[in-house]
Amino acid sequence: MGAGIIWGMELRSLGKTGEAVSALGLGCMGMVGWYGARDDKEAAATLNRALDLGINHLDTAAVYQDGASERFVGECIRKRRREVFLATKCGLARTPSGAVGADNHPRTIRTSCDASLQRLGVDHIDLFYLHRIDPAVPITESMGAMADLVNAGKIRYIGLSEAAPATLRRAHALHPVAALQSELSPWTRTACRPALEVCRELGIGFVACSPLGRGFLTGTIGSASELAANDTRRLFPRFQADNLDRNLQFAQRLTALARTVGCAPAQLSLAWVLAQWEGVLPIPGTKKRRYLDENAAAVDVRLSPEQLAAIERELPEDLVQGERYPDSLLGTLNV
């Protein structure tokens, strides 16, 4: 499925769409907050640097900072839209009480798409995801609404996020699904394997979110006290007190393995994700150019079968302590 090179960045095919996107994308969730303080100037420079490097796959969502992420991305790409394969998401929103819940009703999908188009300042979205699957809405109805958006020219391809294998099969039978987005990294492997295999079987791209474990697998976090008070990771079980202290063993082992390969821990993690299947498209997020450049170089790290086996052996998943989402978000997963 490898599809060539642009500006030194490897391209990979997005499922069976015939679309070639950068092997490494850029997750934009943290551009305007979420992980600590905002720095719009540096974040904008980082996004533009990504495009300069040939990273053309940008991923955001309506729910990220209540639309602020989409507005920021839209402003950054205003003069470079033709260089971008733009992905965003609908179907996950805050309730009046502040909780986050899924809403896949067709009317919500339609209005969400129009709102995203306006915030992004574009006339179409390349890849539009159902951010979460709503069990209260038949998949036939939500996929029907998504297909209508394709026919109207508002979106080009349909994606699902955190969908179970059975849901993915049903949805794909109704209308081609271009990509499934789900978490995949050295510390989150087992949970996504069944869906990854369905993607491989059906020719659906697998967009790997949080391939650096929300930054933990970079080896730069030594304790919970290092996270800013407004850093949302404080809500995630793996970053809380005792769990994080025990998870440091995992990060230390990863760093040691990276040293034997001759790369940074983040590069080893991304190289591992890329090696899982040529249909996998990781979208690590960062808002700093120095980390972006380090991540981009991971496409040049080629792991041997022996090195991959060493990672599986030295980094057993049972070393990881804590659920990957807080209780308030675990309920939104389609399992």
C-alpha positions in Angstrom: 0.0 0.0 0.0 3.0 2.4 0.1 2.3 5.1 -2.3 5.5 7.1 -2.8 7.2 10.1 -1.3 6.5 13.8 -1.1 9.0 16.3 0.3 10.9 13.4 1.9 7.7 12.1 3.7 6.6 8.6 2.9 3.0 8.3 1.6 0.5 5.5 2.4 -2.8 4.7 0.9 -6.0 5.5 2.8 -7.7 2.1 2.6 -9.1 1.5 -0.8 -10.0 5.1 -1.5 -7.0 5.6 -3.9 -6.1 8.6 -1.7 -2.4 8.9 -0.8 -1.7 10.7 2.6 1.4 11.2 4.6 2.5 8.1 6.5 2.6 10.3 9.6 -0.2 12.8 10.2 -0.6 15.5 12.8 -3.2 15.3 15.6 -4.5 18.8 16.3 -6.4 18.2 19.6 -3.7 19.9 21.7 -3.0 22.9 19.5 -5.2 25.3 21.5 -5.0 23.8 25.0 -6.0 20.5 26.4 -2.4 19.6 27.4 -1.4 22.7 29.4 -1.0 26.3 28.3 -1.8 27.7 24.9 0.9 29.2 22.6 -0.9 30.0 19.4 2.2 31.4 17.7 4.3 28.3 18.2 1.3 26.0 17.5 0.7 27.8 14.2 4.4 27.5 13.3 4.3 23.8 14.1 1.3 23.2 11.9 2.9 25.1 9.0 6.2 23.3 9.6 4.3 20.0 9.3 3.0 21.0 5.9 6.5 22.0 4.9 7.7 18.5 5.8 5.0 16.9 3.6 2.8 16.0 6.5 -0.6 16.6 4.8 -3.0 14.6 7.0 -4.4 17.0 9.7 -6.9 15.6 12.3 -9.2 17.6 14.5 -12.8 17.4 15.8 -15.7 19.6 16.7 -15.6 18.7 20.4 -11.9 19.7 20.8 -12.1 22.8 22.9 -15.7 23.3 21.8 -14.8 24.2 18.3 -11.7 26.2 19.0 -9.4 23.6 17.5 -11.3 23.6 14.2 -11.2 27.4 14.1 -7.5 27.4 14.7 -6.7 24.8 12.1 -8.9 26.5 9.6 -7.1 29.8 10.1 -3.7 28.1 9.8 -4.6 26.4 6.5 -6.5 29.2 4.9 -3.8 29.9 2.3 -2.6 26.2 2.1 -5.9 24.3 1.8 -4.8 22.4 -1.4 -1.8 20.9 0.6 -4.1 19.4 3.3 -6.0 16.2 3.7 -8.4 17.5 6.3 -10.1 15.2 8.8 -12.6 16.2 11.5 -15.3 14.5 13.6 -18.9 14.8 14.7 -21.2 12.9 17.0 -19.6 13.6 20.3 -20.7 16.7 22.2 -21.0 18.2 25.7 -24.4 18.0 27.4 -25.9 20.9 29.3 -24.4 19.4 32.5 -20.9 19.4 31.0 -20.6 15.7 30.4 -19.6 14.3 27.0 -22.0 12.0 25.2 -22.6 10.6 21.7 -25.3 11.9 19.4 -25.5 10.3 16.0 -29.0 11.4 15.0 -29.1 12.4 11.3 -30.1 16.0 12.1 -27.2 16.4 14.5 -24.8 15.0 11.9 -26.0 17.4 9.3 -25.9 20.5 11.5 -22.5 19.4 12.9 -21.0 19.1 9.4 -22.3 22.6 8.4 -20.9 24.1 11.7 -17.5 22.4 11.1 -17.3 23.7 7.5 -18.0 27.2 8.8 -15.4 27.0 11.6 -12.8 25.5 9.3 -13.6 28.0 6.6 -13.6 25.3 3.9 -16.2 24.1 1.3 -15.6 20.4 2.0 -14.1 18.0 4.5 -11.9 15.2 3.2 -12.5 12.7 6.0 -15.5 13.1 8.3 -15.8 10.7 11.3 -18.5 9.7 13.7 -16.4 10.4 16.8 -18.2 7.9 18.8 -21.0 5.4 18.1 -24.4 6.3 19.6 -26.2 3.1 20.7 -29.5 4.9 20.7 -29.3 5.5 16.9 -29.4 2.6 14.4 -26.2 2.6 12.4 -28.3 2.6 9.2 -29.6 6.0 10.1 -26.3 7.6 11.0 -24.5 6.1 8.0 -27.4 7.2 5.8 -26.8 10.8 6.9 -23.1 10.5 6.4 -23.7 9.1 2.9 -26.0 12.1 2.1 -23.1 14.4 3.0 -20.9 12.6 0.5 -23.5 12.9 -2.2 -23.9 16.6 -1.4 -20.2 17.2 -1.8 -19.7 18.4 1.8 -17.5 15.5 2.7 -15.4 13.1 0.6 -14.9 10.1 2.8 -16.6 8.6 5.9 -14.7 7.5 9.0 -15.6 5.9 12.3 -13.8 6.3 15.6 -13.5 3.7 18.4 -16.0 1.4 16.7 -16.3 -2.3 17.5 -15.5 -4.8 14.7 -19.2 -5.7 14.4 -20.2 -2.1 14.0 -17.5 -1.5 11.5 -18.6 -4.4 9.4 -22.3 -3.2 9.5 -21.4 0.4 8.6 -19.0 -0.6 5.8 -21.7 -2.8 4.3 -24.0 0.2 4.1 -21.4 2.6 2.6 -17.7 2.3 2.2 -15.8 3.4 5.4 -12.5 4.9 4.5 -10.9 4.8 7.9 -11.3 3.7 11.5 -9.6 5.8 14.1 -8.6 4.2 17.4 -5.8 4.3 19.9 -2.7 2.2 19.1 0.7 2.4 20.7 3.2 0.2 22.5 1.1 0.6 25.7 -2.3 0.1 24.1 -2.3 -2.9 21.8 -4.8 -5.7 22.7 -7.9 -3.5 22.8 -7.6 -2.5 19.1 -6.3 -5.7 17.6 -9.7 -7.1 16.5 -10.7 -3.9 14.8 -7.3 -3.6 13.2 -7.7 -7.1 11.7 -11.2 -6.2 10.3 -9.6 -3.1 8.7 -6.9 -5.3 7.1 -9.6 -7.7 5.9 -11.9 -5.1 4.4 -9.2 -2.6 3.2 -10.1 0.1 5.6 -7.4 2.5 6.7 -6.5 2.4 10.4 -5.7 5.9 11.8 -3.8 5.4 15.1 -4.5 8.1 17.6 -2.4 8.7 20.7 0.5 6.6 19.2 2.8 8.3 21.9 0.5 7.4 24.8 -0.6 11.1 25.1 3.1 12.0 25.4 4.0 9.5 28.1 6.0 7.3 25.7 8.3 10.2 24.8 10.1 9.6 28.1 9.7 13.3 29.1 7.2 12.8 31.9 8.7 11.8 35.3 5.9 12.4 37.7 2.3 13.6 37.9 3.5 16.8 39.5 5.2 17.8 36.2 1.8 18.1 34.5 0.3 21.6 34.5 -2.8 22.1 36.7 -5.0 22.5 33.6 -3.5 19.5 31.8 -6.4 17.2 30.9 -4.1 14.2 31.2 -4.6 14.5 35.0 -8.1 13.1 34.4 -6.7 9.9 32.8 -6.1 7.0 35.1 -2.7 6.1 33.6 -1.4 9.6 34.6 -2.7 9.5 38.1 -0.5 9.2 41.2 0.3 5.5 41.9 -0.5 4.4 38.3 1.9 6.9 36.7 4.7 6.0 39.2 4.3 2.3 38.2 4.0 3.1 34.5 7.4 4.8 34.6 8.9 1.3 34.5 7.3 0.9 31.1 8.7 4.2 29.9 12.2 3.4 31.2 12.2 0.1 29.4 11.1 1.8 26.2 13.9 4.4 26.5 16.4 1.6 27.0 15.2 -0.2 23.9 15.3 3.0 21.9 18.9 3.5 22.9 19.8 0.1 21.4 18.1 1.0 18.2 19.7 4.4 18.1 16.6 6.6 18.2 14.5 8.6 20.6 11.7 6.8 22.6 9.1 8.7 20.6 10.6 7.6 17.4 10.7 4.0 18.5 7.0 4.1 19.5 6.0 5.6 16.1 8.2 3.2 14.2 6.5 0.3 16.1 3.1 1.6 15.2 4.0 2.1 11.5 5.4 -1.5 11.4 2.1 -3.0 12.5 0.6 -2.8 9.0 1.1 -0.7 6.0 -2.5 0.5 6.3 -1.8 2.1 9.7 -1.6 5.9 9.7 -0.4 7.3 13.1 -1.4 10.9 14.0 0.8 12.0 16.9 -0.1 15.4 18.2 2.3 18.2 19.2 2.3 21.9 19.3 6.0 22.4 19.3 8.3 22.3 16.3 11.2 20.5 18.0 8.9 17.5 18.8 7.4 17.6 15.3 10.8 17.3 13.7 11.7 14.4 16.0 8.4 12.6 15.2 8.8 13.1 11.5 12.1 11.4 11.5 10.5 8.3 12.8 9.5 7.3 9.3 13.2 6.6 8.6 13.5 4.1 11.6 13.0 0.6 10.2 12.7 -2.0 12.8 13.9 -5.5 12.2 11.9 -8.6 13.1 14.3 -9.1 16.0 13.8 -5.6 17.3 10.0 -5.9 17.0 10.2 -9.1 18.9 12.3 -7.4 21.6 9.7 -4.7 22.0 6.9 -7.3 22.5 9.1 -9.2 24.9 10.4 -6.3 27.0 7.2 -4.2 27.0 4.4 -6.6 28.0 1.1 -4.8 28.1 0.4 -6.0 31.6 3.1 -3.7 32.9 0.7 -0.8 32.2 -1.5 0.3 35.1 -4.8 2.1 34.7 -7.6 2.3 32.1 -6.9 4.2 28.9 -9.9 6.6 29.5 -11.5 8.0 32.6 -14.8 6.5 33.6 -16.7 9.4 32.1 -15.4 8.5 28.6 -15.2 4.7 28.9 -19.0 4.6 28.5 -18.7 6.3 25.1 -16.6 3.4 23.6 -18.3 1.0 21.3 -17.3 -2.5 22.4 
